[in-house]
């Protein structure tokens, strides 16, 4: 068994020999995280796009992967779990060499980052050989703006990125009039944006959409899926979750999803490179793990019991603490030094008592889950026999 990277490295059949499928959609959804600005044209007229094979150039790597230092740009890694940037760099390299992917053309790259509106959005369109196109929406990046926008999904509909996604899909559809079949999808928030864009599309455009791939993307505020546009597109929505999904079950109003096996545990299964692939298809499991089902029931009950005003207070307070402490990205928090943690603690103490209690409950729950899953990963590593020496 392998993952989407080994799939791209070993699947040599073209789309005319093996039709586009769910694994292909996840590959393109992960490539949508690459910073294609300047390398892939936007909505300028008379631009035919750029082939994947032409993007794998040394002079482009600094712009495509700004968070990945030059010494980290290698397709061979000694660690068991490479970073997301390393995995996506390797995926781009493999796709650029693959007879299945290398001639795909990329067009209509769009990216918006608006801290005032709390918006983080990006999308790119992949033109497949023939008359198919896949519109990929990027998931949440490491910015606090992106994460706060995700939290706001529990309060607001549509959020700014959902509005941008709907406009983007409509704009691409109007320009690809000769592309009979459209597909759309994304990983994490990108999956949510794909579903929203498809349900908000006018009926004529909806008729051209063959599939909507939602890879572990969160759901919607209560009542959103009652929209007639969603009912029209619902049979074509393909939602795929890892066994211990948390993100993909947040705000979820549907039980219609497939479950895929993952080589990681707990929240770390959100990493799409951990999903198991065999013979060109995902390795499916019967259902979510019991611990995931328990966590999802708990979170759902907690959110449903919390009025919108209280949710908003919690979200604003949480991000006020992080931003006031000087954090711009999730990496700042994960890799925070002592002085940074002290700053967070100081900001936390300045909140009112009720807000502090809400944040404390959330942090305790997440810490317990993190410790449990770290122990499971450590136990798995210790029980895995070393590879035989050559």
C-alpha positions in Angstrom: 0.0 0.0 0.0 1.0 3.6 -0.5 -0.4 7.1 -0.6 -1.2 9.8 -3.2 2.5 10.4 -3.7 3.3 6.8 -4.5 0.2 6.7 -6.7 1.4 9.6 -8.8 4.9 8.0 -9.0 3.6 4.6 -10.2 0.3 5.2 -12.1 1.5 5.5 -15.7 -1.9 5.1 -17.4 -3.3 8.3 -19.0 -6.8 9.5 -18.3 -8.0 7.9 -21.6 -6.9 4.5 -20.2 -8.0 5.0 -16.6 -10.8 7.6 -15.9 -10.4 10.4 -13.4 -11.3 9.3 -9.9 -11.3 10.2 -6.2 -7.6 9.7 -5.7 -6.8 12.0 -8.7 -9.1 14.6 -7.1 -7.1 14.5 -3.9 -3.8 14.8 -5.8 -5.0 18.0 -7.5 -6.5 19.3 -4.3 -3.1 19.0 -2.6 -1.4 20.7 -5.6 -3.8 23.7 -5.0 -1.8 24.5 -1.9 1.2 25.4 -4.0 1.7 29.2 -4.4 1.2 29.4 -8.1 1.0 33.2 -8.3 3.3 34.5 -11.1 3.7 31.0 -12.6 0.1 30.2 -13.5 -2.0 32.9 -15.4 -5.1 34.3 -13.8 -8.1 35.4 -15.8 -6.2 37.3 -18.5 -7.5 36.7 -22.0 -5.8 34.6 -24.6 -3.8 32.6 -22.1 -3.9 28.8 -22.6 -2.3 28.0 -19.2 0.9 26.3 -18.2 1.6 22.5 -18.2 2.4 20.8 -14.9 5.7 19.6 -16.4 6.8 23.2 -17.1 6.3 24.2 -13.5 9.0 21.9 -12.1 11.9 24.3 -12.6 14.6 25.3 -10.1 14.1 29.0 -10.7 10.4 28.7 -9.7 10.7 26.7 -6.5 11.4 29.7 -4.2 8.1 31.3 -5.3 6.1 28.1 -5.4 7.3 26.9 -1.9 8.2 30.1 0.0 8.1 28.3 3.4 10.4 25.5 2.3 14.1 26.4 2.5 16.4 25.4 -0.4 18.0 22.7 1.6 14.6 21.2 2.2 13.7 20.9 -1.5 14.4 17.2 -2.0 12.1 14.4 -3.0 13.8 12.0 -0.5 13.3 12.4 3.2 14.7 10.5 6.1 11.9 11.4 8.5 8.8 9.2 8.9 6.5 12.2 8.5 7.7 14.9 6.1 6.2 18.4 6.5 3.3 19.4 4.3 5.5 21.6 2.1 8.0 18.7 1.6 5.2 16.4 0.6 3.7 18.8 -1.8 7.1 19.6 -3.3 7.6 15.9 -3.9 4.1 15.6 -5.3 4.7 18.4 -7.8 8.0 16.7 -8.9 6.2 13.4 -9.4 3.3 14.9 -11.3 5.7 16.8 -13.6 7.3 13.5 -14.6 4.1 11.4 -14.7 2.5 10.6 -18.1 -0.9 10.8 -16.4 -0.4 14.3 -14.9 2.4 16.1 -16.7 0.3 17.5 -19.6 -2.5 18.9 -17.4 -2.7 22.6 -17.9 -3.2 25.1 -15.1 -5.2 28.3 -15.6 -7.2 30.9 -13.7 -5.1 31.0 -10.5 -6.6 33.3 -7.9 -5.5 34.2 -4.4 -7.0 36.5 -1.8 -5.7 37.3 1.7 -7.7 40.0 3.5 -7.0 40.2 7.2 -9.7 42.9 7.7 -12.4 40.6 6.3 -10.9 37.5 7.8 -10.5 35.9 4.4 -7.9 33.4 3.1 -8.8 32.1 -0.4 -7.1 30.5 -3.3 -8.2 28.4 -6.3 -6.7 27.0 -9.6 -8.2 25.2 -12.5 -6.7 22.0 -14.0 -7.5 21.4 -17.6 -7.4 17.7 -18.2 -6.8 16.1 -21.6 -10.0 16.0 -23.5 -13.0 18.1 -22.4 -12.8 17.8 -18.6 -11.7 20.4 -16.1 -11.1 20.2 -12.3 -11.6 23.4 -10.2 -9.5 23.0 -7.0 -10.0 25.2 -4.0 -7.2 25.5 -1.5 -7.8 24.5 2.1 -6.7 26.4 5.2 -3.1 27.6 5.2 -1.1 28.3 8.4 -2.2 31.9 8.8 -4.4 32.9 11.8 -6.7 34.7 9.3 -7.4 31.4 7.6 -8.1 29.5 10.9 -10.3 32.3 12.2 -12.3 32.2 9.0 -12.8 28.4 9.6 -14.1 29.1 13.1 -16.5 31.7 11.7 -18.2 28.9 9.7 -20.1 28.1 12.9 -21.5 31.7 13.0 -21.8 33.0 9.4 -23.0 31.9 6.1 -21.6 32.6 3.7 -18.1 33.5 4.9 -16.0 35.6 2.5 -14.2 32.7 1.0 -17.4 30.9 0.2 -18.6 34.0 -1.6 -15.3 34.1 -3.5 -15.5 30.4 -4.3 -19.0 30.8 -5.8 -17.8 33.8 -8.0 -14.7 31.9 -9.0 -16.6 28.8 -10.2 -19.1 30.9 -12.1 -16.3 32.9 -13.8 -14.4 29.7 -14.8 -17.6 28.1 -16.0 -18.4 31.1 -18.3 -14.9 30.9 -19.8 -14.7 27.2 -20.3 -17.7 27.0 -22.6 -16.1 24.2 -24.6 -15.3 22.1 -21.6 -18.4 19.9 -21.3 -17.6 18.3 -18.0 -16.5 20.2 -14.9 -15.5 18.8 -11.6 -14.6 20.6 -8.4 -13.1 19.8 -5.0 -10.6 20.5 -2.3 -9.1 19.3 0.9 -10.1 20.6 4.3 -11.8 24.1 3.9 -11.2 23.6 0.2 -13.8 20.8 0.2 -16.3 23.0 2.0 -15.7 25.8 -0.6 -16.2 23.3 -3.5 -19.6 22.2 -2.1 -20.7 25.8 -1.4 -19.6 27.0 -4.9 -21.5 24.1 -6.6 -24.7 24.6 -4.6 -24.6 28.4 -5.3 -24.0 27.9 -9.1 -26.9 28.7 -11.5 -28.8 25.6 -12.7 -27.2 25.6 -16.2 -23.7 25.5 -14.7 -24.7 22.9 -12.1 -25.7 20.6 -15.0 -22.1 20.6 -16.2 -20.7 19.6 -12.8 -20.1 15.8 -12.8 -18.7 15.5 -9.3 -17.9 17.6 -6.2 -15.1 16.1 -4.1 -15.0 17.1 -0.4 -11.9 15.6 1.2 -12.3 15.9 5.0 -13.8 19.4 4.7 -16.0 20.8 7.5 -19.7 21.2 7.2 -22.0 24.2 7.3 -24.0 26.4 9.7 -27.3 24.8 10.5 -29.8 25.3 7.7 -27.4 26.0 4.9 -27.8 22.6 3.3 -31.6 23.1 3.1 -30.9 25.3 0.1 -32.5 24.0 -3.1 -29.1 24.4 -4.8 -27.6 21.9 -2.5 -30.4 19.4 -3.1 -29.8 19.7 -6.8 -26.0 18.9 -6.5 -26.2 16.5 -3.5 -26.1 13.2 -5.5 -22.8 14.3 -7.1 -21.1 15.2 -3.8 -18.4 12.7 -2.8 -17.3 13.2 0.8 -14.3 11.3 2.0 -13.1 11.2 5.6 -10.2 9.5 7.4 -11.1 7.0 10.1 -10.5 9.5 13.0 -11.9 12.5 11.2 -12.5 15.6 13.3 -12.3 18.5 10.8 -14.6 16.7 8.3 -17.2 16.0 10.9 -17.4 19.5 12.3 -20.8 21.1 11.6 -21.7 18.1 9.5 -25.4 17.6 8.6 -25.0 14.4 6.5 -24.1 10.8 7.1 -23.4 10.2 3.4 -19.6 9.8 3.3 -16.9 7.2 2.7 -14.2 6.4 5.2 -10.6 5.9 4.2 -7.8 4.2 6.2 -4.9 6.3 7.4 -1.4 5.5 8.6 -1.6 8.2 11.3 -3.8 8.7 14.4 -6.4 11.2 15.6 -6.2 14.7 14.3 -3.0 13.9 12.4 -5.2 11.9 9.9 -6.3 15.2 8.4 -2.9 15.0 6.6 -4.0 13.7 3.2 -0.6 12.1 2.6 -1.4 9.7 5.3 -4.4 8.3 3.5 -3.9 4.7 2.2 -4.0 4.0 -1.5 -3.8 0.6 -3.2 -4.2 -0.2 -6.9 -5.2 3.3 -7.8 -8.0 3.5 -5.2 -8.4 4.5 -1.6 -8.4 1.7 1.0 -11.8 2.1 2.5 -12.8 1.3 6.1 -16.3 0.3 7.3 -16.8 3.3 9.6 -15.2 6.0 11.7 -13.3 4.9 14.8 -15.3 4.8 18.1 -13.1 7.5 19.6 -13.8 9.7 16.6 -17.5 9.2 16.8 -17.4 10.0 20.5 -15.4 13.2 19.9 -17.7 14.3 17.1 -20.8 13.7 19.2 -19.2 15.7 22.0 -18.2 18.6 19.8 -21.5 18.7 18.1 -23.5 18.7 21.3 -21.2 21.4 22.7 -21.6 23.7 19.7 -25.4 23.1 19.5 -25.8 24.1 23.2 -23.8 27.3 22.7 -25.7 30.3 21.4 -24.3 32.2 18.5 -23.4 35.2 20.7 -21.4 32.9 23.0 -19.6 31.2 20.1 -18.6 34.6 18.8 -17.3 35.7 22.1 -15.2 32.5 22.4 -13.8 32.9 18.9 -13.0 36.6 19.3 -11.4 36.0 22.7 -9.3 33.1 21.5 -7.9 34.9 18.5 -7.5 38.1 20.5 -5.2 36.3 22.8 -3.1 34.7 20.0 -2.9 37.9 17.9 -2.0 40.1 21.0 0.7 37.7 21.8 2.3 38.3 18.4 1.2 35.2 16.5 0.7 35.4 12.8 0.6 31.7 11.9 -0.1 28.4 13.6 3.6 27.7 13.4 4.3 30.6 15.7 2.1 28.9 18.3 3.4 25.3 17.8 7.0 26.5 17.9 6.5 29.3 20.4 9.4 30.1 22.7 9.0 30.7 26.4 8.6 34.5 26.0 5.8 33.9 23.5 4.0 31.5 25.8 4.3 34.0 28.6 2.7 36.6 26.4 -0.2 34.3 25.6 -0.7 33.6 29.3 -0.7 37.4 30.1 -3.3 38.1 27.4 -5.4 35.1 28.6 -5.4 36.5 32.2 -6.8 39.8 31.0 -10.0 38.2 29.8 -13.2 38.0 31.9 -13.8 34.9 34.0 -16.5 33.2 31.9 -14.4 33.6 28.7 -11.4 32.1 30.4 -13.4 29.1 31.5 -14.6 28.5 28.0 -11.1 28.6 26.5 -9.7 26.5 29.3 -12.3 23.7 28.6 -11.4 23.8 24.9 -7.7 23.7 25.5 -7.9 20.9 28.1 -9.9 18.7 25.7 -7.5 19.3 22.8 -4.4 18.6 25.1 -5.9 15.3 26.3 -6.6 14.2 22.7 -3.1 15.3 21.6 -1.3 13.4 24.4 -3.4 10.3 23.7 -2.6 10.3 20.0 1.1 11.1 20.5 1.4 8.1 22.8 -0.3 5.9 20.2 2.1 7.1 17.5 5.1 6.5 19.8 3.8 3.0 20.6 3.4 2.2 16.9 6.9 3.4 16.1 8.4 1.3 18.8 6.5 -1.8 17.7 7.5 -1.3 14.0 10.5 -3.6 13.2 13.5 -1.8 11.6 13.9 -2.2 7.8 16.5 -4.9 6.9 19.8 -3.5 5.8 20.8 -3.9 2.2 
